[in-house]
Amino acid sequence: MKNILIGTMSKANANTPDYIRQLGKLGFECTEVTFGHDCKWLMSGIDTDAFAADCKKALDEYGMEMSALGVYGNPLENDEDAVLCRKSWEFLIDNCDKFGTKLICGFTGRLRDKPVPESIPQYKAVFGDLAARAKERGVRIAFENCNMGGNWGYGNWNIAFNPAAWDLMFEALDADNIGLEWEPAHHMMQLIDPMPQLKEWAKKIFHLHGKDATIQWDVIRKYGVLTDKTWGAHRTPGFGDCNWTDIISILRVNGYEGNIDIEGWHDWVYKGELEMTGQVHGLKYLKNCRGGDFVPNF
């Protein structure tokens, strides 16, 4: 079984190779490079082959791995941004092997301000084509479970935030190379217990974002969730409510061979000049939760 590597996220820009080297010096083992809403920067005349080669060289210098490439826009609408997002998915599917990965992560998108079920036909049409394109190239697609401020009735970005939506999605489009980019924080901030969902859906999880949360139940009991009081906050692993030893154990039992990349820049305490302090703590914590360094049998 491939060891579960622990890394963090990197933004795609001209400085990405140097950023990867800084991560390697700190002991991170992998990274997901995200292009934000689209790949406009990379498709605007940048030498893709050279950029990918520079990223791979930086990874190789520290024995790191490219976990995935990410594009987190809305490809289901028909405006200019959505068209660009769809082209970005196609572009990454066609070019991800140059970066040393066969996994693309992102949002499903959704029909804006429509209930989740109304987006399913468009989701099936768009990602049916993308999944077929990806399968021809041995590429997998994984959807992050972030609601981006939306709910079942309305939203602008993503329908893959709730297990009930996953049921609709995977029933509409049954493709082996489409799965989930799972993160417990997004369930916790819906007051969902992430552990039963992890056990149920582990076989469909291709990648993890390492982000936790703290739920302040005393605040909820007094004020509820429709309040100006902070009742929940995103945390870096090691500072939140989840036991990541249990998370990784469940993943291993289910044959998970992907990586965990910390999604930084969200912790409400370890931020600003404490950002990388928190991320490195999360790195060490997650390495310990997976059982430490791999030791071969003899």
C-alpha positions as CSV (number, residue, x, y, z in Angstrom):
1,M,0.0,0.0,0.0
2,K,1.3,3.4,-0.9
3,N,2.0,5.6,2.1
4,I,-0.3,8.5,2.7
5,L,1.8,11.6,2.2
6,I,1.3,14.9,4.1
7,G,1.6,18.2,2.3
8,T,0.0,21.6,1.9
9,M,-1.6,23.7,-0.8
10,S,0.3,25.9,-3.3
11,K,-1.1,28.7,-5.5
12,A,-0.2,28.5,-9.2
13,N,1.9,31.5,-10.3
14,A,5.4,32.3,-11.5
15,N,6.8,31.7,-8.0
16,T,5.3,28.3,-7.5
17,P,8.5,26.3,-8.0
18,D,10.3,28.4,-5.4
19,Y,7.4,28.1,-3.0
20,I,7.5,24.3,-3.4
21,R,11.2,24.4,-2.5
22,Q,10.4,26.3,0.7
23,L,7.8,23.7,1.6
24,G,10.3,20.9,1.0
25,K,12.8,22.5,3.4
26,L,10.1,22.5,6.1
27,G,9.4,18.7,5.6
28,F,6.2,18.8,3.5
29,E,6.0,15.7,1.3
30,C,3.5,16.8,-1.4
31,T,1.4,19.6,-2.6
32,E,-1.8,20.4,-4.5
33,V,-1.2,23.3,-6.9
34,T,-4.4,25.3,-7.3
35,F,-5.3,27.6,-10.2
36,G,-8.1,29.3,-8.4
37,H,-11.3,29.9,-10.4
38,D,-9.7,29.1,-13.7
39,C,-6.4,28.6,-15.6
40,K,-6.5,31.9,-17.3
41,W,-2.9,32.7,-16.2
42,L,-1.5,29.5,-17.5
43,M,-3.5,29.6,-20.8
44,S,-2.5,33.2,-21.5
45,G,0.7,32.3,-23.3
46,I,2.7,30.9,-20.4
47,D,5.0,28.0,-21.5
48,T,3.0,25.2,-19.8
49,D,5.7,22.6,-20.4
50,A,8.4,24.8,-18.9
51,F,6.2,25.7,-15.9
52,A,5.4,22.1,-15.2
53,A,9.0,21.0,-15.6
54,D,10.1,23.7,-13.1
55,C,7.5,22.5,-10.6
56,K,8.5,18.9,-11.1
57,K,12.2,19.8,-10.7
58,A,11.4,21.5,-7.4
59,L,9.4,18.5,-6.2
60,D,12.2,16.1,-7.1
61,E,14.8,18.1,-5.2
62,Y,13.0,17.3,-2.0
63,G,11.5,13.9,-2.9
64,M,8.0,15.5,-2.9
65,E,4.9,14.5,-4.9
66,M,2.3,16.5,-6.9
67,S,-0.9,15.3,-5.2
68,A,-3.3,17.1,-7.6
69,L,-4.1,20.2,-9.6
70,G,-7.1,22.2,-8.6
71,V,-9.5,24.6,-10.3
72,Y,-12.3,25.9,-8.1
73,G,-14.8,27.8,-10.4
74,N,-18.3,27.2,-11.6
75,P,-18.4,25.4,-15.0
76,L,-22.1,24.7,-15.1
77,E,-23.4,28.2,-16.2
78,N,-23.1,29.6,-19.7
79,D,-21.4,33.0,-19.1
80,E,-17.9,33.8,-20.0
81,D,-16.5,32.7,-16.6
82,A,-18.2,29.4,-16.8
83,V,-16.9,28.7,-20.4
84,L,-13.4,29.6,-19.2
85,C,-13.7,27.3,-16.2
86,R,-14.8,24.4,-18.5
87,K,-11.8,25.0,-20.8
88,S,-9.6,25.1,-17.7
89,W,-10.9,21.6,-16.7
90,E,-10.1,20.4,-20.2
91,F,-6.7,22.0,-20.1
92,L,-5.7,20.4,-16.8
93,I,-7.0,17.0,-17.9
94,D,-4.9,17.2,-21.0
95,N,-1.8,18.5,-19.3
96,C,-1.8,17.2,-15.7
97,D,0.7,14.3,-16.5
98,K,3.3,17.0,-17.2
99,F,3.1,18.0,-13.6
100,G,3.4,14.4,-12.4
101,T,-0.2,13.8,-11.3
102,K,-3.4,12.2,-12.7
103,L,-5.8,13.9,-10.3
104,I,-7.8,17.1,-10.9
105,C,-9.8,18.6,-8.0
106,G,-12.4,21.4,-7.9
107,F,-16.0,22.4,-7.5
108,T,-18.9,20.9,-9.5
109,G,-20.4,24.4,-10.0
110,R,-24.2,24.8,-9.9
111,L,-27.0,26.7,-11.5
112,R,-26.9,29.9,-9.5
113,D,-29.5,30.3,-6.8
114,K,-31.4,27.2,-7.8
115,P,-32.0,24.2,-5.6
116,V,-29.4,21.4,-5.8
117,P,-31.5,18.9,-7.8
118,E,-32.0,21.5,-10.6
119,S,-28.3,21.5,-11.3
120,I,-28.0,17.7,-11.7
121,P,-28.9,17.5,-15.5
122,Q,-26.3,20.2,-16.3
123,Y,-23.8,18.6,-14.0
124,K,-24.3,15.3,-15.8
125,A,-23.9,16.9,-19.2
126,V,-20.7,18.9,-18.3
127,F,-18.9,16.3,-16.2
128,G,-20.1,13.4,-18.3
129,D,-18.0,14.8,-21.1
130,L,-15.1,15.8,-18.8
131,A,-15.1,12.3,-17.1
132,A,-14.9,10.6,-20.5
133,R,-12.1,12.9,-21.6
134,A,-10.3,12.2,-18.3
135,K,-10.8,8.4,-18.5
136,E,-9.1,8.3,-22.0
137,R,-6.0,9.8,-20.3
138,G,-6.2,7.8,-17.1
139,V,-7.1,10.9,-15.1
140,R,-9.5,11.1,-12.1
141,I,-11.7,14.0,-11.0
142,A,-12.5,14.8,-7.3
143,F,-15.0,17.4,-6.0
144,E,-14.4,19.3,-2.8
145,N,-17.2,19.4,-0.3
146,C,-17.3,23.1,0.4
147,N,-20.6,24.9,0.2
148,M,-19.1,28.3,-0.6
149,G,-21.8,30.1,1.4
150,G,-24.6,28.2,-0.4
151,N,-27.2,25.7,0.9
152,W,-29.7,23.2,-0.6
153,G,-31.9,26.0,-2.0
154,Y,-29.4,28.4,-3.4
155,G,-25.8,29.2,-4.0
156,N,-23.2,30.1,-6.7
157,W,-20.4,27.6,-6.7
158,N,-20.9,24.0,-5.7
159,I,-23.5,21.3,-5.2
160,A,-21.1,18.6,-3.8
161,F,-21.2,19.9,-0.3
162,N,-23.7,17.4,1.3
163,P,-24.0,13.6,1.3
164,A,-27.6,13.9,-0.1
165,A,-26.2,15.8,-3.1
166,W,-23.5,13.1,-3.5
167,D,-26.3,10.5,-3.8
168,L,-27.9,12.5,-6.6
169,M,-24.6,13.2,-8.4
170,F,-23.3,9.6,-8.4
171,E,-26.7,8.2,-9.4
172,A,-26.8,10.6,-12.3
173,L,-23.2,10.0,-13.4
174,D,-21.8,6.6,-12.4
175,A,-18.2,7.0,-13.4
176,D,-15.3,5.2,-11.6
177,N,-13.0,8.1,-12.2
178,I,-15.2,10.7,-10.4
179,G,-15.0,11.0,-6.7
180,L,-14.5,13.3,-3.7
181,E,-12.0,15.7,-2.3
182,W,-13.1,15.3,1.3
183,E,-12.5,17.7,4.2
184,P,-14.1,17.3,7.6
185,A,-14.3,21.0,8.4
186,H,-17.0,21.5,5.7
187,H,-19.2,18.9,7.3
188,M,-18.6,20.1,10.8
189,M,-19.7,23.6,9.8
190,Q,-23.0,22.1,8.6
191,L,-23.2,20.3,12.1
192,I,-22.7,17.0,10.4
193,D,-20.6,14.4,12.2
194,P,-17.9,13.8,9.7
195,M,-16.9,10.3,10.9
196,P,-20.0,8.3,9.8
197,Q,-19.8,10.1,6.4
198,L,-16.2,9.2,6.0
199,K,-16.9,5.5,6.7
200,E,-19.7,5.4,4.2
201,W,-18.0,7.3,1.4
202,A,-14.3,6.3,1.9
203,K,-14.2,4.3,-1.3
204,K,-15.1,7.4,-3.3
205,I,-12.6,9.7,-1.7
206,F,-9.6,10.4,-3.9
207,H,-7.9,13.3,-2.0
208,L,-8.1,15.0,1.4
209,H,-7.8,18.6,2.3
210,G,-6.3,18.8,5.8
211,K,-8.6,21.2,7.5
212,D,-10.4,20.8,10.8
213,A,-12.9,22.8,12.7
214,T,-13.9,23.7,16.3
215,I,-17.6,23.7,17.1
216,Q,-18.5,25.7,20.2
217,W,-21.6,23.8,21.4
218,D,-22.0,26.1,24.4
219,V,-22.5,29.1,22.1
220,I,-25.0,27.0,19.9
221,R,-27.0,25.9,22.9
222,K,-27.4,29.5,24.0
223,Y,-27.6,31.4,20.7
224,G,-28.1,28.9,17.9
225,V,-26.4,29.3,14.6
226,L,-28.3,32.3,13.3
227,T,-26.3,34.7,15.5
228,D,-23.5,37.2,15.4
229,K,-21.6,35.0,17.8
230,T,-18.8,32.7,16.5
231,W,-20.1,29.2,17.0
232,G,-17.7,27.4,14.7
233,A,-14.3,28.1,13.1
234,H,-12.0,26.4,10.7
235,R,-8.7,25.1,12.2
236,T,-5.5,23.5,11.0
237,P,-5.3,19.8,11.9
238,G,-4.0,19.4,15.4
239,F,-5.9,22.4,16.7
240,G,-9.5,21.3,15.9
241,D,-12.0,18.8,17.2
242,C,-11.2,15.8,14.9
243,N,-9.0,12.9,15.9
244,W,-7.0,12.4,12.7
245,T,-5.6,9.1,13.9
246,D,-9.1,7.8,13.5
247,I,-9.6,9.5,10.1
248,I,-6.4,8.0,8.7
249,S,-7.2,4.6,10.2
250,I,-10.5,4.6,8.4
251,L,-8.8,5.6,5.2
252,R,-6.3,2.9,5.4
253,V,-8.9,0.2,6.2
254,N,-10.6,1.3,3.0
255,G,-7.5,1.1,0.9
256,Y,-6.9,4.9,0.5
257,E,-3.7,5.7,-1.4
258,G,-4.1,9.4,-1.9
259,N,-2.5,12.2,0.0
260,I,-3.6,14.8,2.6
261,D,-2.8,18.4,1.8
262,I,-3.3,21.0,4.5
263,E,-5.5,23.9,3.4
264,G,-3.9,26.7,5.2
265,W,-4.9,30.4,5.6
266,H,-8.1,29.6,7.4
267,D,-7.2,29.0,11.1
268,W,-8.7,31.8,13.2
269,V,-5.8,31.6,15.7
270,Y,-2.7,30.5,13.8
271,K,-2.9,33.2,11.1
272,G,-0.8,36.2,10.0
273,E,2.8,35.7,11.2
274,L,1.8,32.5,12.9
275,E,0.5,30.9,9.6
276,M,3.4,28.7,8.8
277,T,4.0,27.9,12.5
278,G,0.5,26.4,12.5
279,Q,0.9,24.6,9.2
280,V,4.2,23.0,10.3
281,H,2.5,21.9,13.5
282,G,-0.3,20.4,11.4
283,L,2.3,18.6,9.3
284,K,4.0,17.1,12.3
285,Y,0.7,16.2,13.9
286,L,-0.6,14.4,10.8
287,K,2.6,12.5,10.3
288,N,2.3,11.2,13.8
289,C,-1.4,10.3,13.2
290,R,-0.5,8.2,10.2
291,G,1.8,6.2,12.5
292,G,5.0,8.1,11.8
293,D,7.4,7.3,9.1
294,F,6.8,4.1,7.0
295,V,8.9,1.2,8.3
296,P,9.1,-1.8,5.9
297,N,8.6,-5.3,7.3
298,F,11.5,-7.7,7.6
